[in-house]
């Protein structure tokens, strides 16, 4: 069970997380933002699993499974919202969906 | 016997509750019958109590009964306690007896009014309150009855609540009475502090060496008495109270409620006797009131107001008697006054009823030709009021006047004032009688009464149903249920006085002696002297009234200043207005302008404005752009991470 060093895994995880975060911050389509969020979560998952393997413990993997479940639920809600927005014939652009301005 | 006393007390209360709870399920007529029957029941029970007491030895005629413990505060207990003794039985008989006649009269008088049930419930409540007042076995129950009487009087004066003057009069009566209630309550506090008990009679044994205490207590009680009995300086509510229905005026403002002050003085005479100066003050206030009211009555033009002022004047006599320690005479005058004053009011009510609510005597005249029964009964009432023998006022009033003779120079002043009062009584009573009754009917009277002779009479009134109140198309004097009480009262006003003829027989004074032994018993010479002067002056008053208003040989003297003074009732209302009402309004306006506006209102305005400003400022952070929120989250996360790493 040898493989790359833990640092490599963490580097990939950090890369994935940063990519997702940039996507969330820069893109304007809610669909893409949702996808970017998934990438961020997967980055987190990768880090969890890497540490789990390093320490030889299963709790990190179980935690990763829980994150996947949460991610699935979140996607359901998010996609539902997007469908609802589309049905209202509104632009799918988060900058235009700013009705909650104070 | 105690059971009979309790029945006497609760019967009217039961009727009031019954009428209230049954509401529309009983007819208006039935409500009247229920109230009348309950008061009659009270009277019957009072007669039973009287008979039982009569059969006992004079020394043991006092019985107390406590229903239950009502209030407890530490070592201070107050029970729902009634006391049956000669004095309370005397009052019970007057209240329920005269009350019965007046409530029975009301059935005819109020016929067709829209709210008869409410009226009869109030009347029954009033009789209950008055009975509670006179049967109270301790001062707290007495105060409860006192307050309930004030409440019922408020409700009944303001019975026609769509008339602004009636509502104003009701409020005035209530507020004036509240002043007296407050001074009484203060007196009770002093007694509680000193005696730990308000039960009769141990509450009064204050003991020597407490001069200031006794004087304060007596002053407080006197304050309550003068407010309820409309004596100077709290008298202004009584004439205004004539805004209520006429039977109410008869019941509350003549026969029972206003005499409660006299009852209070006689009941608490033990306190007053330890404060002789206050007792003299009571006599002086009574004398002042009887003179002032007699003068004002000379210029009033409202039939009920004239009688109201004569009530004030007669209660002045009672205060004079009670203040001089002639308790038996004062109570006896209370009784005869209840008869003839209720008679006068109810007879006046017949006139007002027949004239569709008109009370201005300047429009009346010659009513007597069309209403012979009313004329004769009113004449009897007036003669009894003036104190012409053999009518009842003669027997009772003269003993009071005689009692003042044994009091030195102070008594001499009171004697003179009381005699001037009898002259004025003759003058105003017969001014009223001569203007209203004899002679040719005036056009106004003709219009209202002549038409009735060919109208369908009473049946016609009932056939037209609810609107009969405005029309009054019955025969001149009203139904039998209205004339019968008047006739009974007229008989009582004639014979009622014969119960006691001070020099020869005096059962009323003997009956009350165990409760309130008199301080002064006038000798027969004094009685004769007082009677002689009083009767002569009363007749002189009648004579002057006849010369002016009957034979028209004398003209009404024109004295512009005094006339204005009297028409403004000695400017008491104006003085109170200037002394209390205006400053209160000014103070309120000033406070509103200088305190409430800038300080209270201003601070609240400023605080709300500051919060709104802060909210508006912070709300600018909420851009509504999801990406700003995301950036904020990411940035804060980054900061937290950096701090976390750096601190570690």
Interface residues (C-beta under 8 A of the other chain):
Chain A: X21 X24 X25 X26 X28 X33 X94 X95 X97 X98 X99 X100 X101 X102
Chain B: X618 X619 X620 X621 X622 X623 X624 X625 X626 X627 X630 X631 X634
